[in-house]
Amino acid sequence: MENSALDHLRYPIGKFEAPESYTAELLAKAINTIATFPEKLKSEVASLSQTQLETPYRKDGWTIRQVVHHCADSHMNCFIRLKWTLTENNPTIKFYYENLWGEGLDNKTMPIEPTLQFLEGLHFRLAFVMKNLSESDLKKTYVHPEHNKEFSLQEMICLYEWHCNHHLAHITELKKRENWS
């Protein structure tokens, strides 16, 4: 497959690019995306059959089932990173091997309904905390050991907005390609 076609399948909305500046409007939009993600995800997967849930969004990619569970894994780590950053001074977060988590028995075989319920509560908490961050909180940072880089909470909010839209697009684009209503 041509490289640009593969890139589009892997990154249907493009790769994450951090904004040059963080405005209150930008962050409110990002937090709203995070708050509404579980509802949007549930809407996209509610009518899918078990066979459709086992369909990878691209060759050598995760199945829709794995994508749903990955969102819970990743966003749970987001919440923990958020709490660490609010309670510690520039903590170094724990890196996790998302590819190995994605291949776990739960991610490959477990029903998605409990994960969709989990995401509702998790995203409520994420949005609640994020909406109540002060200007100084938004500038607090953590160190990501995989990238050996500091991330501010305001950048993390935008990154997870992108992450929500990124994986939602994996599902919606696959549904379009396969003509699933």
N, C-alpha and C positions, 0 to 999 in steps of 0.2 A: 504494500500500500504506500502511496506517495506520502512523503513526510508531512506536508501541510494538511492532508486529509486525516492522518493519524493524530496530528496535534489538535485538530478540531474535535476529534472524538474524545481525546484525553482532556482537553480544555475547551469545552464548548462555549464558554463565555470569556476565554482568554485566561492567561496566568494572572495571579494577583499582582497588582501594582499599588504600593502604598501611596496615599494621597500626599500632595506637597504640603497641604495645610489641613488642619482639622477644625471645622466650624461646628457650632452647635447644631446647625441644620443637617450637616453631613452625618454627624454621630447619631442624631435622632432618627434619621432614615435608616442607618445601619442597625440600630437597636430595634426598630420596628420590624425590619426584615428578620432579625433573630427571634423576636417575639412571635411572629406569625409563621415561622418556618414549619413547626410541627403540623399545623393545620393544612398548609399547602402540601407538605409531603404526604400526609394521610390522604388527602384528596387525590393525589396522583397515583397512589398505589392501592387504594381501596377496592377497585374493581378488577385488579389483576388476578389472574389464575396462578396456581402454584407453578405451572410450567412457565408462565411469564416472569414470575419472581425468580426463577432459575436461569433467566436469560442474561448473559453478560452485556453490559452497555457497549462494549467494544471487544474485538478479538483480544484474548489474553487479559481481559479486564474482569472486574468483579461483577457478580450477578446483582440484580436489583436488591435481592435479599441482603447480600453482603454490604451494599451501599447504605441501606437503611441502618443496619447494625453498626457500620463504620461511623455514621453520623453520631450515633449515641456514644460510641467510644471516644471519638474526637472531641465532641462537645462536653463530655464529662471531664476530659482533661482540660478543656478551656476553663470550665468552672473552677477546677482545682487550682489552675494557674492564676486565675483572677483572685481567688481567696489568698493564695500564698503571697501574691504581689501586694495585696492590701494589708497583710499582717506581718510581712517580713521586709527587710531592706534589700531590694534588688536581688531576690533569690535566684539561684540556678535551679531551673525546673528539671523534673525527671523526664528524660526523653523516652518515648516508647516506640516500638517497632510496629507501626500501623499495618504494614504488609503482613506481618506474622499474626497480629490480632485479627486481621481480616480473613485469615485462613483457619481460624479457630473453629472448633465444632459448633459453638453457639452461633457464630457469624454465618456459617455455611448451612446450618440445618434448622435453627430455631425459628419458630413462627415470628412474624414481625409485629404482631399486635402488642405484646408486652413492651417491645422497644418503642413503638409509637406512643404508648401511654407514658413511658419513662421520659421520652423527649418532651411531652407536654409539660410535665412538672419541672424538668430541668430547664427548659427554655423560659418558663415563667420566672424561675429563680434568677437565671442569667439576666433577663431583661430587667427585672426588679432591681438587682444590684447595679447593673450598668446605668439605668436611668437615674440612679441616686449618687453617682460618682461626682465628687467635687472636681474643680479645675485641677487642683494639685493631685488628686487621685488619678485622673486621666493621664498625667505625665509620669506616674510611677512606672518602674520598669522591672522586667525580669530578664534573665539570661537564658537563652535557648542553647543547650550544649551542642546540638546537631549543627547549628549554623554558627556557633560561637559569636552570637550577636545579641544585643539588648533589644527588647521590644517594649514599647510603651503600651499601657492599657488602651489608649485611644487607637493605636495601630492594631492591637489585637481585636478590638471591636470591628474594625473594618475588614480585617482578615477573616473573621468568622462570618461576617455578612457575605463576603465573597464565597466562603466555604459552603454556606447554605445554598446560595444560588448556583454554585458549581455542581454540586451533587444533584440538586433538583433538575438542572439542565441535563445531566446524564440520563435521568429517567425520562424527562419530557422529550428529549431528542430521540431516544430509543423508541418511545411510543409512536412518534411521528414516522420514523423510518419503517417500523413494523406495521403501520396503519392500525394501531390499537386505539380504540376510541376512549 
